[in-house]
Amino acid sequence: MSRIIVFGGHGRIALLLAPLLVARGDEVTGVIRNPDHSSDVEAGGAKALVADIENMDVEALAEIIRGHDAVVWSAGAGGGSAERTYAVDRDAAQRSMDATERAGVRRYVMVSWLGSTADHGVPEGDSFFPYADAKWAADEHLRGTGLEGTILAPGTLTFDDPTGRIQLDPDGRGAVARADVAAVIAASLHEPCTVGRTIRFGNGDADSAVPIAEALSC
């Protein structure tokens, strides 16, 4: 059994992730901003924790992380203003990594996106640029820590039924079911071979996809 704290606990992926973790015996804390979302989080077997991560400093974040075995960052501003995108997707994410180290927790899984690279190609005038820039900065910060970090970079998210199979380093948009992303997160938390890796993936097709466990193995 592991104790896992999931930031962005009311996100669509996190709501699919919690039942997977609980089913295998893990204790899950879902961090949410809106207390009205508590019942949704708890319906999946997680404990809801209301916290304003956008405005919490490193020590405050460390306090809620302390005592857990692993951190999953699945939080995001969800579009909107560039200022808030940077505040959550970059700044709060980076503080959470520093807080994880301060709390004495080693394992950290970042949910990023397929195009998060230094040369992501999104022009500065594009409305998507703040997200692309913020996610790349957060990923780089994780790489510079001493954490046992994994960066999971799925492609375009869909509401398709889960397949249990993924393709690594897909071409194009790398469409992938949210349920399969949740399964990849759950599997990566207990797969030592994912530590230190950036794993870019989509669902692929019957010829290119392999079972999730096989894709994540050494």
Buried (B, 14 or more C-beta within 10 A) or exposed (E): EBBBBBBBBBBBBBBBBBBBBBEEEBBBBBBBBEEEBBEBBBEBBBBBBBBEBBEBEBEBBBBBBBEBBBBBBBBBBEEEEBEBBBBBBBBBBBBBBBBBBBBEBBBBBBBBBBBBBEEBEBEEEEEEBBBBBBBBBBBEBBEEBEBBBBBBBBBBBBEEEBBBBBBBEBEEEBBBBBBBBBBBBBBBBBBEEBBEBBBBBBBBEEEBBBEBEEBBEE
